[in-house]
Amino acid sequence: MVYCILYSETSRNQIKRLHPQIKAAVNSKIKRLQENPFPGNLLEKELSGYLSIRTKRFRVIYKINEEKRIIEIHHVGHRKDIYELFKESISKKERKKNLQNLINNDHVWTDDDIIAIERGRTMINQWKIS
């Protein structure tokens, strides 16, 4: 059965900026994933749960949702720095998600949180005065 491919906004932009020959090779490799999504290498540590396929000197980082039969393309780039850049983007997304949870009040406030907020308010007030 064929898998559906979903591109993140980041991966779409990264593919658009590729050289036409590289872009064609990457797109061809991604389309082959629809039939067989498992030829990629499993990534480890912070990137566990993701897979990576090789196209010349470029890599495509993706995730498989077997339940919905979806392949999520997350990042496309040169092998020299793709993994570091992807780790950074994941940590930024995680921080943004945590902040959103705080804003939505899904956070259980501890005494340490309250003390940190009060210290921050005090510092801001001191900056306003000086």
C-alpha positions as CSV (number, residue, x, y, z in Angstrom):
1,M,0.0,0.0,0.0
2,V,1.2,3.5,-0.9
3,Y,2.1,6.0,1.8
4,C,1.2,9.7,1.6
5,I,4.0,12.2,1.8
6,L,3.8,15.4,3.9
7,Y,6.4,18.1,3.7
8,S,7.2,20.4,6.6
9,E,7.4,24.1,5.6
10,T,11.1,23.9,6.3
11,S,11.8,21.0,4.1
12,R,9.7,22.5,1.3
13,N,11.8,25.7,1.4
14,Q,15.1,23.6,1.6
15,I,14.1,21.6,-1.5
16,K,13.2,24.8,-3.4
17,R,16.7,26.2,-2.8
18,L,18.5,23.1,-4.1
19,H,20.4,22.9,-7.4
20,P,18.0,21.6,-10.1
21,Q,20.0,18.3,-10.5
22,I,20.1,17.7,-6.8
23,K,16.4,18.7,-6.5
24,A,15.4,16.1,-9.1
25,A,17.5,13.4,-7.3
26,V,16.0,14.2,-3.9
27,N,12.4,14.3,-5.2
28,S,12.9,11.0,-6.9
29,K,14.3,9.4,-3.7
30,I,11.4,10.8,-1.7
31,K,8.8,9.5,-4.2
32,R,10.4,6.0,-3.9
33,L,9.6,6.2,-0.1
34,Q,5.9,6.0,-0.9
35,E,6.3,2.3,-1.9
36,N,8.9,1.4,0.6
37,P,9.4,3.9,3.5
38,F,11.9,1.8,5.4
39,P,15.2,1.9,3.4
40,G,16.5,4.8,5.6
41,N,19.0,4.6,8.4
42,L,17.5,4.9,11.9
43,L,18.8,7.9,13.7
44,E,19.9,7.8,17.3
45,K,20.0,9.9,20.5
46,E,18.1,13.2,20.2
47,L,17.0,12.2,16.7
48,S,15.6,8.7,17.6
49,G,12.3,8.1,15.9
50,Y,13.6,9.7,12.7
51,L,15.1,8.1,9.6
52,S,17.6,9.4,7.1
53,I,18.1,8.6,3.4
54,R,21.1,9.5,1.3
55,T,21.0,11.2,-2.1
56,K,24.5,12.0,-3.3
57,R,25.9,14.3,-0.6
58,F,22.5,15.3,0.7
59,R,20.3,13.8,3.3
60,V,16.5,13.7,3.8
61,I,15.3,13.3,7.4
62,Y,11.9,11.9,7.8
63,K,9.5,10.2,10.1
64,I,7.0,7.4,9.4
65,N,3.5,7.3,10.9
66,E,2.5,3.7,10.1
67,E,-1.0,4.0,11.6
68,K,-2.0,6.8,9.2
69,R,0.4,5.6,6.5
70,I,2.1,9.0,6.3
71,I,5.8,9.9,5.7
72,E,6.6,13.2,7.2
73,I,9.6,14.9,5.5
74,H,11.2,17.2,8.1
75,H,14.6,18.4,6.8
76,V,16.7,18.2,3.6
77,G,20.3,19.4,3.4
78,H,24.0,18.7,2.9
79,R,25.4,15.9,5.0
80,K,28.0,18.1,6.7
81,D,25.6,20.0,8.9
82,I,22.0,18.6,8.4
83,Y,21.9,16.7,11.7
84,E,23.1,19.6,13.8
85,L,20.7,22.0,12.1
86,F,17.8,19.6,12.6
87,K,18.7,19.1,16.3
88,E,18.6,22.9,16.7
89,S,15.3,23.1,15.0
90,I,13.8,20.4,17.2
91,S,15.1,22.1,20.4
92,K,13.6,25.4,19.2
93,K,10.2,23.7,18.5
94,E,10.3,22.0,21.9
95,R,11.1,25.3,23.7
96,K,8.2,27.0,21.8
97,K,5.9,24.2,22.7
98,N,6.8,24.4,26.4
99,L,6.3,28.2,26.3
100,Q,2.9,27.7,24.6
101,N,2.0,25.2,27.4
102,L,2.9,27.9,29.9
103,I,0.8,30.5,28.1
104,N,-2.2,28.1,27.9
105,N,-1.8,27.4,31.6
106,D,-1.1,23.7,31.1
107,H,1.8,24.1,33.4
108,V,1.8,23.2,37.0
109,W,3.5,26.1,38.8
110,T,6.1,25.2,41.4
111,D,7.5,27.4,44.1
112,D,10.7,27.7,42.1
113,D,8.8,28.9,39.1
114,I,7.1,31.6,41.1
115,I,10.4,32.7,42.7
116,A,12.0,32.9,39.2
117,I,9.1,35.0,37.9
118,E,9.4,37.4,40.9
119,R,13.1,37.8,40.4
120,G,12.5,38.5,36.7
121,R,9.9,41.2,37.6
122,T,12.3,42.7,40.1
123,M,15.1,42.9,37.5
124,I,12.8,44.4,34.9
125,N,11.6,47.1,37.4
126,Q,15.3,47.9,38.2
127,W,16.1,48.3,34.5
128,K,13.1,50.7,34.1
129,I,14.4,52.9,36.9
130,S,17.9,53.2,35.6
